[in-house]
Structure formats: structure tokens, C-alpha cells
Amino acid sequence: MFSCYPEVLAEQPRMVALRRHFHAHPELSFAEHATAARVAEELRGTPGVTSVVEGVGRTGVVALIVGGA
């Protein structure tokens, strides 16, 4: 599926592990504090992410991603 995007394919194991973590640690709607913190942490460590804002709509996270194609 992502064979033409090797950089995406390289991240697949990390993304699967992250999805499994979220499913193993569910939170109630509008109370996803640990989930939001983990998403913000992951985004801050992602190349191209220049800004991460937490607390949008209580537990939302917004990131500015700058890059090329």
C-alpha cells in the first residue's frame, strides 16, 4: 500500500505500537488527557512539526506541519 513511500513504511511499526497503546489505555470522551499528552509528545518529535498546541476544545491537539511535497 505504501511501497512508493519508504519513509512512511519505515514508521509503520511505531504507528502500530502507538495505536495498540491507545487501544490498551482507553479514556472517556472529552477526558483523553493522557492520550492528548502522548499525541503532543509524538508530534513534537516529528520532523516538520513547528508548533504544537494542546488543550484545544479541552483535550484536542493541533500541530503545524511544514514541509515540501
MIDOTOR-847681 format. One line per 3 residues: number of its first residue (from 1); their letters; for each residue x, y, z of N, C-alpha, C, O. Coordinates in steps of 0.02 Angstrom, whole numbers, plus 50000, padded with zeros to 5 digits. Atoms other than C-alpha are relative to their C-alpha. Example, Ala and Ser with C-alpha at 12.3 -4.5 7.8 and 13.67 -1.06 7.14 Angstrom:
1> AS> 50045:49941:50000:50615:49775:50390:50045:50060:50000:50097:50059:50033  49958:49941:49997:50684:49947:50357:49961:50055:50037:49986:50110:50045
***
This chain:
1> MFS> 50041:49940:50000:50000:50000:50000:50043:50063:50000:50030:50109:49961  49957:49941:49997:50137:50125:50046:50069:49986:49971:50118:50019:49989  49935:50020:50025:50276:50043:49946:50036:50057:49964:50097:50056:49961
4> CYP> 49968:49944:50034:50308:50204:49849:50020:50054:50050:50049:50105:50031  49982:49953:49948:50332:50296:50015:50040:49964:50055:50013:49948:50107  49961:50038:49951:50476:50210:50106:50005:50034:50068:50011:49999:50119
7> EVL> 49997:49966:49935:50482:50345:50241:49937:49986:50041:49940:49985:50103  50062:50018:49965:50301:50304:50285:50003:49928:50022:49986:49912:50079  49995:50071:49984:50331:50117:50279:50048:49989:50059:50036:49944:50099
10> AEQ> 49952:50007:49945:50480:50138:50397:49969:50017:50068:49991:49991:50119  50033:49980:49938:50364:50217:50527:49943:49953:50020:49915:49960:50074  50057:50044:49987:50234:50078:50518:50004:49964:50067:49955:49964:50104
13> PRM> 49999:50034:49935:50296:49977:50669:49987:50047:50059:49953:50029:50107  50010:49951:49946:50299:50134:50778:49926:50021:50003:49898:50027:50058  50070:49980:50002:50125:50185:50722:49954:49944:50025:49906:49957:50061
16> VAL> 50040:50057:49975:50055:50010:50754:50006:49995:50076:49957:49984:50110  49990:50003:49927:50132:50010:50928:49961:50056:50035:49933:50046:50089  50036:49944:49971:50057:50181:50962:49925:49988:50001:49891:50001:50050
19> RRH> 50072:50017:50004:49884:50126:50904:49982:49948:50053:49931:49953:50086  50013:50052:49950:49896:49972:51014:50001:50028:50070:49962:50008:50113  49997:49967:49935:49946:50080:51162:49935:50036:50015:49907:50030:50070
22> FHA> 50062:49962:49990:49794:50193:51139:49941:49953:50012:49898:49968:50054  50056:50047:49990:49677:50044:51125:50005:49963:50066:49955:49941:50094  49990:50034:49936:49752:49964:51280:49987:50046:50059:49978:50023:50116
25> HPE> 50010:49950:49947:49728:50126:51380:49945:50049:49979:49959:50108:49969  50054:49956:50023:49557:50195:51330:49983:50053:50052:49993:50045:50112  50022:49946:49957:49491:50358:51400:49930:50022:49977:49912:50012:49919
28> LSF> 50067:49976:50017:49316:50433:51405:50005:50062:49955:50054:50099:49956  50003:49941:50044:49265:50565:51277:50007:50064:50041:49979:50070:50095  49986:49935:49969:49324:50740:51323:50038:49993:50066:50040:50039:50107
31> AEH> 49957:50011:49942:49435:50663:51458:50063:49962:49979:50092:49925:50018  49943:50037:50028:49575:50599:51347:50066:50036:50014:50104:50051:49969  49941:49960:49981:49712:50689:51443:50066:49963:49986:50112:49993:49959
34> ATA> 49938:50038:50013:49844:50551:51433:50010:49990:49925:50067:49994:49901  49995:50009:50073:49805:50519:51250:50024:50065:49967:50069:50063:49925  49981:49936:50029:49819:50704:51207:50074:50016:50015:50109:50041:49972
37> ARV> 49930:49988:49981:49984:50718:51301:50047:49957:49958:50099:49980:49936  49958:50045:50040:50054:50567:51208:50002:50022:49928:50055:50020:49896  50002:49976:50069:49997:50634:51039:50044:50062:49993:50082:50067:49945
40> AEE> 49959:49940:50002:50077:50803:51077:50074:49983:50004:50115:50012:49969  49930:50022:49993:50238:50716:51131:50026:49971:49935:50081:49987:49913  49980:50030:50064:50243:50614:50971:50008:50053:49946:50055:50051:49907
43> LRG> 49996:49947:50051:50209:50768:50864:50062:50043:50010:50094:50062:49961  49941:49958:49987:50347:50868:50949:50064:49966:49976:50113:50000:49962  49942:50037:50023:50470:50732:50899:49998:49984:49926:50040:49945:49901
46> TPG> 50008:50015:50071:50413:50729:50718:50032:50055:49957:50017:50114:49967  49971:49949:50045:50517:50816:50583:49946:50038:49962:49898:50008:49938  50047:49959:50036:50425:50960:50503:49946:50032:50043:49912:50078:50021
49> VTS> 50049:49971:49955:50315:50997:50652:50032:50059:50035:50081:50052:50073  49970:49939:49973:50349:51177:50701:49964:50027:50061:49991:50068:50098  50039:49974:49944:50212:51208:50828:49948:49948:50021:49916:49917:49979
52> VVE> 50050:50046:49972:50103:51101:50942:49962:50038:50054:49992:50065:50100  50043:49966:49951:49956:51174:51039:49955:49948:50032:49920:49911:49997  50042:50047:49963:49870:51072:51173:49941:50037:50032:49942:50098:50038
55> GVG> 50057:49971:49965:49703:51100:51259:49948:50031:49955:49905:50069:49979  50049:49973:50047:49605:51145:51103:49934:49962:50009:49932:49901:50000  50063:50034:49987:49423:51108:51143:50007:49951:50058:49976:49898:50057
58> RTG> 49985:50037:49940:49483:51039:51310:50057:49951:49991:50110:49959:50022  49948:50051:50005:49584:50888:51254:50028:49993:49929:50062:49944:49915  49976:50003:50069:49621:50925:51071:50072:50021:49994:50099:50056:50037
61> VVA> 49931:49982:50016:49793:50942:50995:50002:50023:49928:49974:49991:49883  49993:49973:50068:49835:51049:50843:50075:50009:49987:50111:50035:50029  49929:49993:50018:50003:51045:50753:50006:50034:49933:49965:50025:49889
64> LIV> 49983:49969:50064:50078:51150:50615:50056:49959:49971:50110:49953:50000  49951:50042:50034:50170:51038:50493:50022:50036:49937:49981:50052:49894  49972:49964:50057:50285:51123:50369:50044:49952:49961:50085:49916:49991
67> GGA> 49959:50045:50039:50363:51030:50227:49991:50011:49925:49954:50054:49903  50003:49996:50072:50385:51004:50043:49941:49959:49974:49886:49961:50000  50052:50042:50031:50289:50884:49934:49978:49947:50050:49935:49907:50035
***
